[in-house]
Amino acid sequence: MIANLKVLKPIQFSAFQFYKEFRSAASDSNDEWEKRFKITHRNWDSGPSWNKTISLSAKLVEFTTETDDAHDGKIYRFLNYGTKKRYAAMPSGWKSKTAPGRFFPNAGGVPFDRRARGAWDWREYVAASRAIDPRAWDKMVKKQTERKVVVRFREAMQKGVVNSGHKYGK
């Protein structure tokens, strides 16, 4: 029996290349999340702004996409997480733009009544005591993108190993 041995010359591992690929994967994932979150409020007059952060350490890769604390960010959080009670007066024909379990918003609002003239009749408004049902967009986005994020990070690891100087990374 003849055995052929090949001696591999050791190469110093370049952590920078590995780090660079992970940062790129986290940035791509953040961009994908922001794009999907923006779909949920695409028909709002003004939607919340999104803050993206990336934190990398030796043991942890953490990236977040979250709304700001301005007015629209608070409204978005009320809809996403729901409330125990609704503190708003709504007209009797009110239809929400969004619904639980639906990712894409619809027109919503109040049906137009051509016969109505002048100011709204506030007696028709009902102070709804029922809660706002959570839309859970964050969970929907996570479910839709989870597999893609895992694949992207797996590719980043393989590419990082190859780019760091190890020819046999795959």
C-alpha positions as CSV (number, residue, x, y, z in Angstrom):
1,M,0.0,0.0,0.0
2,I,1.4,3.3,-1.0
3,A,0.3,6.5,0.7
4,N,0.8,10.0,-0.8
5,L,1.2,12.7,1.8
6,K,0.9,16.3,1.0
7,V,2.4,18.8,3.5
8,L,0.5,22.0,3.8
9,K,2.4,25.1,4.7
10,P,0.7,26.8,7.6
11,I,-0.6,30.3,6.9
12,Q,-1.4,32.8,9.6
13,F,-5.1,33.3,9.9
14,S,-6.3,36.8,9.0
15,A,-9.1,37.6,11.4
16,F,-9.7,40.9,9.6
17,Q,-11.0,39.1,6.5
18,F,-13.2,36.9,8.6
19,Y,-14.6,39.9,10.5
20,K,-15.1,41.8,7.2
21,E,-17.3,39.0,5.8
22,F,-19.4,38.8,9.0
23,R,-19.9,42.6,9.0
24,S,-21.0,42.4,5.4
25,A,-23.5,39.6,6.2
26,A,-24.9,41.5,9.2
27,S,-25.3,44.7,7.0
28,D,-27.0,42.7,4.3
29,S,-29.4,41.2,6.8
30,N,-30.1,44.6,8.4
31,D,-30.9,46.1,4.9
32,E,-33.3,43.2,4.2
33,W,-35.1,43.6,7.5
34,E,-35.5,47.4,7.0
35,K,-36.8,46.8,3.5
36,R,-39.5,44.3,4.8
37,F,-40.4,46.6,7.8
38,K,-40.9,49.5,5.4
39,I,-43.5,47.4,3.5
40,T,-45.7,47.4,6.6
41,H,-46.2,51.1,6.6
42,R,-45.8,52.0,2.9
43,N,-49.2,53.7,2.7
44,W,-48.7,55.9,5.8
45,D,-48.4,59.6,5.2
46,S,-45.1,59.4,7.1
47,G,-43.6,56.3,8.5
48,P,-41.1,55.8,11.3
49,S,-37.4,56.1,10.6
50,W,-35.3,53.0,11.2
51,N,-32.0,52.8,13.2
52,K,-29.7,49.9,12.3
53,T,-26.9,48.8,14.6
54,I,-24.2,46.1,14.2
55,S,-22.1,44.8,17.0
56,L,-19.4,42.1,16.5
57,S,-17.3,40.5,19.1
58,A,-15.3,37.2,19.3
59,K,-18.4,35.3,20.5
60,L,-21.4,37.3,19.3
61,V,-22.7,38.8,16.1
62,E,-25.6,41.1,16.9
63,F,-27.5,43.3,14.5
64,T,-30.8,45.2,15.2
65,T,-33.3,47.2,13.2
66,E,-35.6,49.3,15.3
67,T,-37.8,52.3,15.1
68,D,-37.0,55.7,16.5
69,D,-38.9,57.2,19.5
70,A,-40.6,59.9,17.4
71,H,-44.4,60.0,17.0
72,D,-44.6,57.5,14.1
73,G,-42.2,55.1,15.9
74,K,-44.6,55.0,18.9
75,I,-47.6,54.4,16.6
76,Y,-45.7,51.6,14.9
77,R,-44.8,50.0,18.2
78,F,-48.5,50.2,19.4
79,L,-49.5,48.4,16.3
80,N,-46.7,45.8,16.3
81,Y,-47.0,44.8,20.0
82,G,-50.7,45.7,20.6
83,T,-52.2,47.5,23.6
84,K,-54.4,46.5,26.5
85,K,-56.8,49.3,25.8
86,R,-57.5,51.7,22.9
87,Y,-57.5,55.3,24.0
88,A,-58.8,56.8,20.7
89,A,-62.3,57.8,19.5
90,M,-63.0,56.1,16.1
91,P,-65.8,56.9,13.7
92,S,-68.4,54.2,13.5
93,G,-67.3,53.1,10.0
94,W,-63.6,52.9,10.7
95,K,-61.5,50.3,9.0
96,S,-57.9,49.8,10.0
97,K,-55.2,50.0,7.3
98,T,-53.4,47.0,8.9
99,A,-54.6,43.7,10.4
100,P,-53.0,40.9,12.5
101,G,-51.4,38.3,10.3
102,R,-51.3,40.6,7.3
103,F,-48.0,41.9,6.1
104,F,-49.3,44.3,3.4
105,P,-51.5,47.2,4.5
106,N,-54.7,48.2,2.7
107,A,-56.4,51.6,2.2
108,G,-58.2,51.8,5.6
109,G,-59.8,54.9,6.9
110,V,-63.5,55.9,7.0
111,P,-65.9,55.3,4.1
112,F,-66.6,58.7,2.5
113,D,-70.2,60.0,3.0
114,R,-71.1,62.5,0.4
115,R,-74.2,63.6,2.4
116,A,-72.1,64.7,5.4
117,R,-71.5,68.4,5.4
118,G,-69.5,70.6,7.8
119,A,-67.9,69.2,10.9
120,W,-68.0,65.6,11.9
121,D,-70.8,64.6,14.3
122,W,-68.8,63.7,17.3
123,R,-71.8,61.8,18.8
124,E,-71.2,59.1,16.1
125,Y,-67.7,58.6,17.4
126,V,-67.3,55.6,19.7
127,A,-64.6,55.5,22.3
128,A,-63.6,51.9,21.6
129,S,-62.5,50.1,24.8
130,R,-61.2,47.0,22.9
131,A,-57.5,46.6,22.7
132,I,-55.4,47.0,19.6
133,D,-54.5,43.5,18.4
134,P,-50.8,43.0,17.9
135,R,-49.8,42.9,14.3
136,A,-46.5,41.1,15.2
137,W,-44.6,42.3,12.1
138,D,-41.3,41.7,13.9
139,K,-42.1,38.0,14.2
140,M,-43.3,37.8,10.6
141,V,-40.1,39.5,9.3
142,K,-38.0,37.1,11.4
143,K,-39.8,34.1,10.2
144,Q,-39.5,35.2,6.5
145,T,-35.8,36.0,6.7
146,E,-34.5,33.6,9.3
147,R,-33.4,30.9,6.7
148,K,-31.9,33.5,4.4
149,V,-29.9,35.0,7.3
150,V,-28.5,31.6,8.3
151,V,-27.5,30.8,4.7
152,R,-25.9,34.3,4.3
153,F,-23.8,33.8,7.5
154,R,-22.8,30.3,6.5
155,E,-21.6,31.7,3.2
156,A,-19.8,34.5,5.0
157,M,-17.9,32.0,7.2
158,Q,-16.8,30.0,4.1
159,K,-15.8,33.1,2.3
160,G,-14.0,34.5,5.3
161,V,-11.9,31.3,5.7
162,V,-10.9,31.4,2.0
163,N,-10.2,35.2,2.0
164,S,-8.2,34.9,5.2
165,G,-5.6,32.8,3.4
166,H,-6.8,29.3,3.8
167,K,-7.2,27.8,0.3
168,Y,-9.2,24.8,1.5
169,G,-12.0,26.7,3.2
170,K,-14.9,24.7,1.7
